[in-house]
């Protein structure tokens, strides 16, 4: 009899939003974050320098301020993925406001043309949901929280969703070495899964020996993750082949959460391999939930998440004819707990 029991605890993370600066000199998209870049010009196409750029996170109320440089360009710096409102204004021009979605590992472009008029007037520009990323050379894809929540995944391994991207396959890390049962690795474009890098909120959780993950994450605690298949982007850091950048959920000004329970039985699914004339039992229960919200509005936020997997199974041992009478099975249960706690604090505006 073999019993696999694992317990994974994601340590509490303290995320500090650093004080604002008047200009961003070296700001760019990094691991676990996104960014907003753009330019400001007048109707003739001439650059407007010194234009004020106010970027507001609609979920947490975080406000960042920047200014366009002498070329009319601006850069937000690293932003936690989410929905942001961008207000661009300058003296003698009508202000422009637009709302954009920032994804992990991606740069969003906001180019504003300001018309002559009163600064207090604001024109709202509707952003297109479908856009071409002209800022980065990577071959990549991002799976958001809607896909993670609504697409069926057998076993609730969030990495299984990576197979939605072309050329991606999941490999069982249990085939790489002992003690890796329950963990996964990802193969891009036929390359071996040992070379992939996996980072969670900018922290490398790759197994340096076997190439798989070193920890599992509650699927309900994932906001989105990016799959990058290019070595031309610095956000892939230590790898020259492929990388997965995961960003976890955070608390917001509104309380949000969920509770769930899933059950699977052999009587409701395809039969497992078994000796002739026999059927092997199988049951899996998965349940958990998440909760996030404010401790201090616009300032301090919390997020808690957890899942438990309880699986009962008999693994078959099949012997080929003419010795099939020696076939049998053995008990192979699997238990796993995934817990996560996260705190976000904004020091200043």
C-alpha positions as CSV (number, residue, x, y, z in Angstrom):
1,X,0.0,0.0,0.0
2,X,1.3,3.4,-0.9
3,X,-0.1,6.7,0.5
4,X,0.7,10.1,-1.0
5,X,0.1,12.9,1.5
6,X,1.2,16.5,0.7
7,X,0.7,19.8,2.5
8,X,1.5,23.0,0.7
9,X,1.4,26.4,2.5
10,X,1.9,29.6,0.6
11,X,3.5,31.9,3.1
12,X,1.7,35.2,3.9
13,X,2.9,37.8,1.4
14,X,3.4,41.4,2.4
15,X,3.2,43.5,-0.8
16,X,4.2,47.1,-0.3
17,X,3.3,49.8,-2.8
18,X,6.3,52.2,-2.8
19,X,5.8,55.9,-2.6
20,X,5.2,57.7,-5.9
21,X,8.0,59.4,-7.8
22,X,7.6,62.3,-10.2
23,X,9.0,60.5,-13.2
24,X,9.7,56.8,-14.1
25,X,13.1,56.4,-15.7
26,X,13.6,52.7,-16.0
27,X,10.0,51.4,-15.4
28,X,9.0,48.4,-17.5
29,X,7.0,45.2,-17.4
30,X,8.5,42.7,-15.0
31,X,7.8,39.2,-13.7
32,X,4.4,39.2,-12.1
33,X,3.4,42.7,-13.2
34,X,2.2,44.6,-16.3
35,X,2.6,48.2,-17.3
36,X,1.0,51.1,-19.3
37,X,3.1,53.1,-21.7
38,X,2.0,55.7,-24.3
39,X,2.5,59.1,-25.8
40,X,0.7,62.5,-25.6
41,X,0.3,64.7,-28.7
42,X,-1.8,67.6,-30.0
43,X,-4.0,67.4,-33.1
44,X,-1.0,68.3,-35.4
45,X,1.0,65.3,-34.0
46,X,3.4,67.5,-32.0
47,X,4.5,66.0,-28.7
48,X,3.2,67.5,-25.5
49,X,5.7,67.5,-22.7
50,X,4.8,67.8,-19.0
51,X,1.3,66.4,-19.5
52,X,-0.1,64.9,-16.3
53,X,-0.9,61.2,-16.3
54,X,-3.0,59.8,-13.4
55,X,-3.4,56.0,-13.3
56,X,-6.0,54.6,-10.9
57,X,-6.5,51.0,-9.9
58,X,-10.3,50.6,-9.9
59,X,-10.3,47.7,-7.5
60,X,-8.1,49.0,-4.8
61,X,-8.1,52.8,-5.4
62,X,-4.3,52.9,-5.8
63,X,-3.3,56.1,-7.6
64,X,0.0,56.6,-9.5
65,X,1.0,59.8,-11.1
66,X,3.5,60.4,-14.0
67,X,4.3,63.0,-16.6
68,X,5.1,62.9,-20.3
69,X,8.8,63.6,-21.1
70,X,10.1,65.9,-23.8
71,X,9.2,63.4,-26.5
72,X,5.6,63.2,-25.1
73,X,6.1,59.6,-23.8
74,X,5.2,58.3,-20.4
75,X,5.5,55.0,-18.5
76,X,3.5,53.8,-15.5
77,X,6.1,51.5,-14.1
78,X,5.2,48.0,-12.8
79,X,1.5,47.6,-12.2
80,X,-0.3,44.7,-10.5
81,X,-2.6,43.2,-13.2
82,X,-6.1,44.5,-13.1
83,X,-8.5,47.2,-14.4
84,X,-7.0,50.8,-14.6
85,X,-8.4,54.2,-15.4
86,X,-5.9,56.5,-17.1
87,X,-6.5,60.3,-17.1
88,X,-4.2,62.4,-19.3
89,X,-4.4,66.2,-19.0
90,X,-2.4,69.3,-19.9
91,X,-2.9,73.1,-19.7
92,X,-4.8,74.5,-22.7
93,X,-6.1,71.0,-23.8
94,X,-9.2,68.9,-23.1
95,X,-8.4,66.0,-20.9
96,X,-8.7,62.4,-22.1
97,X,-9.8,59.4,-20.0
98,X,-9.7,55.7,-20.9
99,X,-10.0,52.4,-19.0
100,X,-7.6,49.6,-19.9
101,X,-7.0,46.1,-18.6
102,X,-3.4,45.3,-17.6
103,X,-2.4,41.7,-17.8
104,X,0.6,39.9,-16.2
105,X,3.8,40.2,-18.2
106,X,2.1,42.5,-20.8
107,X,2.5,46.2,-21.7
108,X,-0.6,48.2,-22.6
109,X,-0.3,51.1,-25.0
110,X,-2.3,54.3,-24.4
111,X,-1.7,57.0,-27.0
112,X,-3.7,60.2,-26.4
113,X,-4.4,63.1,-28.8
114,X,-5.4,66.2,-26.8
115,X,-7.7,68.8,-28.5
116,X,-7.4,72.5,-27.6
117,X,-9.9,73.5,-24.9
118,X,-10.5,73.7,-21.2
119,X,-8.5,71.2,-19.1
120,X,-11.4,70.6,-16.8
121,X,-13.3,69.1,-19.7
122,X,-12.9,65.3,-20.1
123,X,-13.4,63.1,-23.1
124,X,-13.9,59.4,-22.3
125,X,-12.3,57.1,-24.9
126,X,-13.6,53.6,-25.1
127,X,-10.8,51.0,-25.2
128,X,-11.0,48.1,-27.6
129,X,-11.1,44.7,-25.9
130,X,-9.0,43.3,-28.8
131,X,-5.6,44.9,-29.3
132,X,-2.3,43.9,-30.8
133,X,0.7,44.2,-28.5
134,X,3.3,46.1,-30.5
135,X,5.6,46.7,-27.5
136,X,6.9,43.2,-26.9
137,X,8.5,40.6,-29.2
138,X,7.4,37.5,-27.2
139,X,5.1,34.7,-28.4
140,X,2.8,34.5,-25.4
141,X,-0.7,34.0,-24.1
142,X,-2.5,35.0,-21.0
143,X,-5.3,33.0,-19.2
144,X,-7.4,35.3,-17.1
145,X,-9.6,34.6,-14.0
146,X,-12.8,34.1,-16.0
147,X,-11.1,31.2,-17.9
148,X,-9.6,29.7,-14.8
149,X,-13.0,29.8,-13.0
150,X,-15.4,28.7,-15.8
151,X,-13.5,26.2,-17.8
152,X,-13.7,22.6,-16.5
153,X,-10.5,21.2,-15.3
154,X,-10.2,17.5,-14.1
155,X,-8.4,17.7,-10.8
156,X,-8.3,21.5,-10.5
157,X,-4.6,21.7,-11.5
158,X,-4.4,25.2,-12.8
159,X,-1.5,24.3,-15.1
160,X,-3.8,22.1,-17.1
161,X,-5.4,25.2,-18.6
162,X,-2.0,26.0,-20.2
163,X,-2.9,23.4,-22.8
164,X,-5.3,25.9,-24.3
165,X,-2.3,27.6,-25.8
166,X,-0.8,26.2,-29.0
167,X,2.1,23.8,-28.7
168,X,1.7,23.3,-24.9
169,X,1.5,20.0,-23.2
170,X,1.4,19.0,-19.5
171,X,3.9,16.4,-18.2
172,X,3.5,14.4,-14.9
173,X,6.4,15.3,-12.7
174,X,6.0,11.9,-11.0
175,X,7.8,10.5,-14.1
176,X,10.8,12.8,-13.4
177,X,11.7,11.5,-9.9
178,X,10.4,10.2,-6.6
179,X,8.4,12.5,-4.4
180,X,7.0,14.5,-7.3
181,X,3.5,12.8,-7.4
182,X,0.8,15.5,-7.7
183,X,3.1,18.0,-9.3
184,X,3.2,19.0,-13.0
185,X,5.6,20.4,-15.6
186,X,4.9,22.1,-18.9
187,X,6.4,21.3,-22.3
188,X,6.4,24.1,-24.9
189,X,6.8,23.2,-28.6
190,X,7.9,19.7,-28.0
191,X,10.8,20.8,-25.6
192,X,11.4,18.8,-22.4
193,X,9.4,20.0,-19.4
194,X,12.4,20.3,-17.2
195,X,13.4,23.5,-18.9
196,X,10.3,25.5,-18.1
197,X,10.4,28.2,-15.4
198,X,7.4,28.9,-13.2
199,X,7.1,32.1,-11.1
200,X,4.4,33.1,-8.7
201,X,4.1,36.9,-8.0
202,X,7.7,37.2,-9.1
203,X,9.0,34.4,-6.9
204,X,10.7,31.4,-8.7
205,X,9.0,28.1,-7.6
206,X,10.7,25.9,-10.2
207,X,12.4,22.7,-9.1
208,X,16.1,23.2,-10.1
209,X,16.6,19.4,-10.3
210,X,13.5,18.0,-11.9
211,X,12.2,21.1,-13.6
212,X,8.6,20.9,-12.2
213,X,6.9,23.1,-9.7
214,X,7.9,23.0,-6.0
215,X,4.5,24.0,-4.7
216,X,0.9,23.8,-5.8
217,X,-1.4,26.8,-5.7
218,X,-5.2,26.8,-5.0
219,X,-6.8,27.3,-8.4
220,X,-9.3,29.7,-6.7
221,X,-6.4,31.9,-5.7
222,X,-5.1,32.5,-9.2
223,X,-5.9,35.7,-11.0
224,X,-4.2,35.0,-14.3
225,X,-1.0,33.5,-15.7
226,X,1.1,34.2,-18.7
227,X,2.8,31.6,-20.9
228,X,5.9,33.0,-22.7
229,X,7.6,31.1,-25.5
230,X,10.4,33.5,-26.4
231,X,13.8,34.2,-24.9
232,X,13.8,37.8,-26.2
233,X,11.9,39.2,-23.2
234,X,13.6,39.9,-19.9
235,X,10.5,38.9,-18.0
236,X,11.4,35.3,-18.6
237,X,14.5,35.8,-16.4
238,X,16.5,32.6,-16.0
239,X,15.2,30.6,-18.9
240,X,16.1,30.6,-22.6
241,X,13.1,28.6,-23.7
242,X,9.8,29.1,-22.0
243,X,8.3,30.5,-18.8
244,X,5.0,30.7,-16.8
245,X,4.3,33.9,-14.8
246,X,1.5,33.5,-12.3
247,X,-0.2,36.3,-10.4
248,X,-2.4,35.6,-7.5
249,X,-5.6,37.3,-6.4
250,X,-5.6,40.2,-3.9
251,X,-8.1,41.9,-1.7
252,X,-10.2,44.8,-3.0
253,X,-12.3,47.6,-1.7
254,X,-15.3,45.3,-2.1
255,X,-15.5,41.9,-0.3
256,X,-15.5,39.0,-2.7
257,X,-15.2,35.3,-2.4
258,X,-16.6,31.9,-3.2
259,X,-17.1,28.4,-1.8
260,X,-17.2,25.2,-3.8
261,X,-17.4,21.4,-3.6
262,X,-16.8,18.8,-6.3
263,X,-17.3,15.1,-6.3
264,X,-16.3,12.4,-8.8
265,X,-17.1,8.7,-8.6
266,X,-16.2,5.8,-10.8
267,X,-19.9,5.1,-11.5
268,X,-20.1,8.5,-13.3
269,X,-17.0,8.3,-15.4
270,X,-15.1,6.0,-17.8
271,X,-14.0,2.8,-16.2
272,X,-10.3,2.6,-15.1
273,X,-8.1,-0.2,-16.4
274,X,-8.8,-3.4,-14.4
275,X,-8.2,-7.1,-14.6
276,X,-10.7,-9.1,-16.7
277,X,-14.1,-9.3,-15.0
278,X,-13.3,-6.8,-12.3
279,X,-13.9,-3.0,-11.8
280,X,-11.7,-0.7,-9.8
281,X,-13.2,1.8,-7.4
282,X,-12.4,5.5,-7.6
283,X,-13.6,8.5,-5.7
284,X,-12.4,12.1,-5.5
285,X,-13.7,14.9,-3.3
286,X,-12.5,18.5,-3.7
287,X,-13.7,21.5,-1.7
288,X,-12.6,24.9,-0.6
289,X,-13.1,28.6,-0.9
290,X,-11.6,32.0,-1.0
291,X,-12.3,35.4,0.6
292,X,-10.8,38.8,0.0
293,X,-11.6,42.4,1.0
294,X,-10.4,45.6,2.7
295,X,-9.1,46.0,6.2
296,X,-8.6,49.8,5.6
297,X,-10.3,51.1,2.4
298,X,-7.8,52.1,-0.3
299,X,-5.0,51.2,2.0
300,X,-4.8,47.6,3.5
301,X,-6.3,44.5,2.0
302,X,-6.4,40.8,2.8
303,X,-6.9,37.6,0.8
304,X,-7.4,34.0,2.0
305,X,-7.8,30.9,0.0
306,X,-7.7,27.1,0.5
307,X,-8.5,23.8,-1.2
308,X,-8.5,20.2,-0.1
309,X,-8.3,17.1,-2.3
310,X,-9.2,13.7,-1.0
311,X,-8.9,10.8,-3.4
312,X,-9.5,7.1,-3.0
313,X,-8.2,4.8,-5.7
314,X,-7.0,1.3,-6.4
315,X,-4.2,1.3,-8.9
316,X,-4.4,-1.7,-11.2
317,X,-1.4,-4.0,-12.0
318,X,-2.2,-5.7,-15.3
319,X,-0.3,-8.8,-16.5
320,X,-0.4,-9.8,-20.1
321,X,-1.6,-13.2,-21.3
322,X,-1.1,-16.0,-20.6
323,X,-0.5,-14.9,-17.0
324,X,-3.5,-12.6,-16.7
325,X,-4.7,-14.5,-13.7
326,X,-2.0,-12.8,-11.7
327,X,-3.3,-9.3,-12.4
328,X,-4.5,-7.3,-9.3
329,X,-4.5,-3.9,-7.7
330,X,-3.3,-2.0,-4.7
331,X,-4.6,0.9,-2.6
332,X,-3.3,4.3,-3.8
333,X,-5.0,7.1,-1.9
334,X,-4.0,10.8,-2.4
335,X,-4.5,13.7,0.1
336,X,-3.5,17.3,-0.5
337,X,-4.1,20.7,1.2
338,X,-3.3,24.0,-0.6
339,X,-3.5,27.1,1.6
340,X,-2.8,30.7,0.7
341,X,-2.7,34.0,2.7
342,X,-1.9,37.4,1.2
343,X,-1.8,41.0,2.5
344,X,-1.4,44.1,0.3
345,X,-0.6,47.5,1.8
346,X,-0.2,50.8,0.1
347,X,2.2,53.1,1.9
348,X,1.4,56.4,0.3
349,X,-0.6,57.7,-2.7
